[in-house]
Amino acid sequence: VQQGGDAFVNGIGRASLWRGTAESRLGHHPPGATQSAVWGMGQDQQVGWARIGVRRASLWTGTAESWVDLHPATASDSVALDASGNQQVGYAVVNGLYRASLWTGTAASWTDLTPPGYSQSEARGIFTDGVITSVVGDGFNTATTRWEALLWTIIRTCSPADIVSIGGVPP
């Protein structure tokens, strides 16, 4: 239904969204950015990066005006690669090391997914059904001294607000 990427306009790569034809192109390039690109999509979200000083992980929901800067405060570089539900994944470079990253729509929500024993990691794909979230990526295992495929499984915990009575029986 939609395609994302970047279009070179006046020599500048600009994040863009298409809906099947070249004429349908919508620019997603944020104000102040010198470059930008859409690198992944999920439902009504587009993710990628915008260079504003440094590459900044970015989220859009269909328009340039919807741009959200996901860049963590401690990072020197960040990119979002995929989205599902209200979550986004990618990586942030912190102290020179790649950190698999998970966001829920804001920079403040950034979570470093790098597992113990791994010096670097990247999250490349995500799928959620609202309860179970699966994230795929890779990481550098310091014990084996090699890059390895990784799968993170995150199970949403139930809060009292999630519990409903069934058949008139209180929870």
SEFI-602239 format. One record per atom (N, C-alpha, C): x, z, y. Coordinates in pm, whole numbers, padded with zeros to 5 digits, always signed. Each point is the difference from the previous one (the first is absolute). Example, Ala and Ser with C-alpha at 12.3 -4.5 7.8 and 13.67 -1.06 7.14 Angstrom:
residues 2
+01319+00780-00569 -00089+00000+00119 +00090+00000+00120 -00035-00072+00105 +00082+00006+00119 -00077+00073+00109 
end
This chain:
residues 171
+00082+00000-00119 -00082+00000+00119 +00086+00000+00125 +00110+00076-00001 +00088+00002+00117 +00145-00008-00044 +00082-00050+00091 +00144-00013-00024 +00072+00063+00118 +00113+00063-00027 +00078+00062+00107 +00143-00046-00005 +00069+00014+00110 +00140-00038+00009 +00043+00003+00144 +00083-00097+00036 +00037-00014+00140 +00005-00147+00037 -00030-00028+00123 +00005-00135+00054 +00100+00001+00115 +00084-00101+00005 +00096-00008+00110 -00067-00068+00118 -00017+00077+00107 -00062-00047+00123 +00104+00017+00110 +00038-00111+00063 +00105+00001+00103 +00128+00065-00053 +00032-00027-00128 +00123+00049-00062 -00003+00145-00044 -00115+00066+00009 -00010+00141-00038 -00093+00014-00120 +00048+00068-00107 -00084+00028-00115 -00107+00101+00040 -00127-00038-00015 -00112+00084+00042 -00093+00025-00119 -00030+00130-00026 -00092+00035-00108 -00130-00076+00019 -00052-00055-00112 -00119-00083+00008 -00085+00017-00124 -00128-00030+00017 -00098+00005-00107 -00079-00131+00002 -00019-00060-00118 -00076-00123-00012 -00115+00020-00097 -00102-00080+00013 -00114+00001-00093 -00022-00141-00056 +00104-00050-00067 -00013-00126-00073 +00041-00126+00072 +00011+00002+00133 +00040-00121+00072 +00102+00035+00108 +00078-00099+00039 +00098+00022+00107 -00070+00037+00131 -00117-00057+00023 -00074+00025+00123 -00057+00142+00009 -00010+00068-00112 -00059+00135-00001 +00100+00110+00037 +00125-00037+00031 +00105+00099+00027 -00040+00099+00109 +00015+00131-00034 -00017+00108+00098 +00135+00066+00018 +00047+00011+00123 +00126+00066+00028 -00014+00151-00009 +00096+00065-00064 +00003+00146-00013 +00119+00061+00073 +00071-00080+00077 +00124+00042+00065 -00029+00109+00104 +00056+00123-00019 -00028+00108+00095 +00072-00018+00134 -00056+00055+00107 +00067-00006+00131 +00136+00070-00007 +00098-00061+00062 +00134+00060+00004 +00087-00035-00119 -00054-00063-00103 +00078-00036-00118 +00078-00128+00024 +00122-00007-00054 +00080-00122+00009 -00015-00086-00125 -00048+00058-00110 -00031-00070-00124 -00103+00083-00074 -00074-00063-00091 -00092+00074-00085 -00039-00087-00117 -00047+00064-00109 -00044-00074-00118 -00096+00084-00082 -00096-00067-00061 -00088+00063-00100 +00065-00027-00135 +00023+00107-00078 +00064-00015-00132 -00091+00040-00115 -00115+00058+00028 -00091+00038-00107 -00140+00022+00053 -00097+00000-00091 -00139+00020+00041 -00076+00073-00109 -00103+00070+00042 -00090+00065-00093 -00132+00025+00069 -00110-00044-00063 -00133+00009+00058 +00004-00051+00144 -00032+00083+00098 -00003-00044+00139 +00125+00043+00077 +00111+00021-00070 +00124+00043+00064 +00108-00106-00016 +00084-00010+00099 +00120-00081-00008 +00117+00092+00036 +00110-00012-00075 +00117+00084+00026 +00124-00086+00010 +00101+00053+00066 +00125-00070+00018 +00089+00076+00095 +00048-00070+00103 +00091+00064+00095 -00007-00070+00135 +00043+00073+00100 +00017-00053+00135 +00132+00054+00053 +00080-00089+00059 +00127+00046+00057 -00024+00039+00145 +00005+00129+00022 -00005+00058+00135 +00119+00094+00005 +00114-00056+00039 +00127+00071-00011 +00052-00013-00143 -00068+00063-00096 +00032-00009-00142 -00123-00055-00072 +00018-00039-00127 -00119-00039-00077 -00084+00124-00024 -00130-00013+00026 -00093+00112-00012 -00111-00040-00097 -00018+00080-00107 -00110-00024-00093 -00129-00009+00080 -00084-00097-00035 -00118-00029+00081 -00124-00019-00085 -00114+00034+00060 -00130-00013-00064 -00095-00066+00099 -00078-00097-00049 -00105-00064+00079 -00128+00000-00080 -00112-00007+00068 -00129-00014-00068 -00076-00120+00059 +00067-00115-00001 -00067-00124+00035 +00029-00057+00137 +00053+00080+00093 +00029-00051+00134 +00133+00054+00050 +00056-00067+00099 +00124+00048+00062 -00022+00136+00065 -00118+00020+00057 -00031+00126+00071 -00010+00119-00095 -00019-00024-00129 -00012+00109-00097 +00135+00053-00048 +00111-00055+00051 +00134+00036-00048 +00024+00150+00006 +00054+00054-00112 +00040+00141-00009 +00147+00004-00040 +00079+00073+00076 +00141+00021-00027 +00013+00110-00104 +00049-00033-00121 +00016+00097-00108 +00142+00057-00008 +00086-00041+00088 +00143+00035-00005 +00023+00152+00006 +00063+00059-00103 +00030+00143+00003 +00101+00034+00109 -00014+00116+00060 +00086+00041+00112 +00147+00005-00038 +00033+00032-00126 +00140+00016-00042 +00062-00129-00053 -00074-00110-00002 +00048-00124-00061 +00070-00091+00100 +00095-00079-00052 +00067-00102+00082 -00057-00139-00027 -00082-00013-00105 -00060-00127-00037 -00116+00033-00094 -00109-00075+00007 -00109+00022-00095 -00083-00126-00013 -00058-00019-00119 -00082-00117-00030 -00112+00043-00094 -00121-00043+00026 -00112+00020-00092 -00017-00128-00082 -00020+00015-00132 -00003-00116-00089 -00133-00024-00069 -00086+00101-00012 -00127-00018-00069 -00098+00107+00046 -00129-00024-00026 -00105+00094+00041 -00112-00001-00101 -00063+00116-00017 -00118+00013-00086 -00078+00123+00046 -00132-00013+00007 -00081+00111+00052 +00044+00029+00142 +00028+00125+00030 +00049+00037+00133 +00149+00034-00003 +00073-00055-00099 +00141+00033-00018 +00087-00125+00012 +00123+00022+00045 +00097-00108+00015 +00132+00047-00060 +00078-00094-00055 +00132+00032-00056 +00105-00096+00052 +00124+00043-00013 +00114-00080+00040 +00125+00085-00006 +00082-00010+00104 +00120+00083+00005 +00036+00032+00144 +00076+00108+00012 +00060+00039+00127 +00146+00031-00027 +00087-00039+00091 +00142+00031-00013 +00026+00127+00081 +00041+00107-00070 +00026+00130+00061 +00143+00039-00035 +00080+00028+00100 +00142+00033-00021 +00071-00106-00083 -00037-00127+00023 +00065-00112-00067 -00048-00027-00142 -00099+00076-00049 -00049-00016-00137 -00146-00045-00001 -00031-00094-00090 -00136-00048-00016 -00086+00107-00068 -00116+00029+00057 -00091+00101-00053 -00136-00065-00027 -00044+00003-00128 -00135-00050-00032 -00099+00077+00085 -00093-00070+00061 -00087+00061+00100 -00147-00024-00030 -00080+00102+00030 -00145-00007-00012 -00058+00049+00131 -00097-00075+00055 -00070+00038+00122 -00150-00001-00025 -00073+00073+00084 -00146-00008+00001 -00047-00034+00141 +00057-00107+00055 -00049-00055+00125 +00064+00049+00128 +00096+00094-00009 +00069+00048+00121 +00146+00027-00031 +00083-00001+00104 +00141+00035-00017 +00014+00144-00046 -00086+00089+00049 +00007+00142-00035 -00032+00025-00147 -00067-00094-00066 -00036+00018-00141 +00111-00040-00096 +00114-00046+00052 +00109-00051-00085 +00042+00101-00104 +00011-00047-00126 +00048+00082-00111 +00114-00074-00068 +00111+00068-00021 +00114-00053-00073 -00026+00019-00148 -00011-00110-00076 -00028+00006-00143 +00125+00004-00087 +00118-00003+00059 +00123-00007-00079 +00008+00117-00097 +00009-00029-00131 +00003+00109-00097 +00136+00069-00006 +00002+00124-00048 +00128+00070-00019 +00090-00082-00093 +00128-00001+00029 +00095-00075-00082 +00019-00144+00042 -00076-00044+00101 +00011-00136+00052 +00048+00007+00144 +00104-00076+00032 +00054+00004+00137 -00076-00092+00094 -00060-00106-00054 -00075-00095+00082 -00120-00049-00080 -00101-00048+00072 -00118-00054-00069 -00081-00085+00096 -00085-00086-00056 -00093-00083+00077 -00133-00004-00074 -00109+00010+00072 -00134-00018-00057 -00045-00140+00037 -00039-00079-00100 -00030-00141+00024 -00147-00037-00019 -00075+00078-00077 -00139-00033-00024 -00083+00125-00019 -00131-00010+00029 -00090+00115-00011 -00138-00047-00043 -00065+00083-00082 -00141-00018-00031 -00064+00138-00010 -00117+00015+00060 -00074+00125-00013 -00146-00028-00026 -00061+00086-00082 -00145-00006-00020 -00068+00114+00075 +00075+00069+00085 -00053+00112+00076 +00032+00135-00062 +00030+00000-00129 +00037+00124-00070 +00145-00008-00048 +00033-00109-00069 +00136-00019-00050 +00066-00111+00081 +00118+00029+00050 +00080-00099+00073 +00124-00029-00082 +00027-00127-00024 +00121-00043-00070 +00087-00076+00098 +00127+00039+00006 +00098-00064+00087 +00114-00050-00088 +00043-00123+00020 +00112-00055-00074 +00114-00030+00096 +00121+00010-00053 +00118-00027+00082 +00125+00012-00083 +00108+00035+00066 +00127+00017-00069 +00084+00103+00072 +00101+00050-00070 +00088+00100+00060 +00135+00000-00067 +00099+00053+00072 +00136+00010-00054 +00018+00137-00063 +00011+00000-00134 +00019+00122-00077 +00148+00039+00006 +00029+00117+00057 +00140+00040+00017 +00066+00037-00132 -00078+00041-00101 +00057+00036-00131 +00039-00124-00079 -00084-00104+00005 +00029-00123-00077 +00075-00102+00084 +00012+00024+00129 +00062-00089+00099 -00056-00143-00006 -00133-00008-00006 -00065-00132+00001 -00137+00011+00066 -00048-00116+00046 -00135-00010+00054 -00096-00006-00117 -00111+00075+00010 -00098+00007-00107 -00141-00018+00057 -00089-00059-00081 -00140-00012+00039 -00063+00139+00003 -00089+00024+00097 -00067+00129+00013 -00150-00020+00010 -00075+00097-00053 -00145+00005+00013 -00036+00142+00042 -00067+00010+00113 -00052+00127+00047 -00150+00001-00026 -00052+00110-00054 -00143+00016-00019 -00042+00124+00077 -00091-00019+00094 -00046+00108+00086 -00149+00019-00028 -00037+00122-00039 -00140+00029-00030 -00056+00087+00111 -00107-00049+00063 -00064+00074+00108 -00064+00125-00057 +00027+00112+00063 -00061+00125-00045 -00137+00014+00062 -00083+00075-00065 -00138+00019+00042 -00008+00118+00097 -00072-00019+00108 -00025+00109+00094 -00144+00046-00018 -00035+00119+00046 -00138+00047-00012 -00102-00098+00059 +00038-00072+00104 -00091-00097+00061 -00029-00117-00093 +00090-00026-00097 -00019-00110-00095 -00097+00035-00112 -00028+00128-00018 -00083+00044-00113 -00147-00006+00041 -00079-00065-00083 -00143-00011+00027 -00077+00061-00118 -00119+00045+00028 -00081+00052-00110 -00064-00116-00075 -00015+00017-00128 -00060-00103-00085 -00123+00061-00065 -00114-00065+00014 -00122+00047-00063 -00045+00135+00049 +00025+00030+00128 -00046+00127+00058 +00085+00119-00036 +00108-00020-00078 +00089+00110-00035 +00110+00006+00105 +00013+00115+00069 +00104+00007+00102 +00140-00013-00061 +00093-00053+00075 +00137-00016-00052 +00066+00135-00024 
end
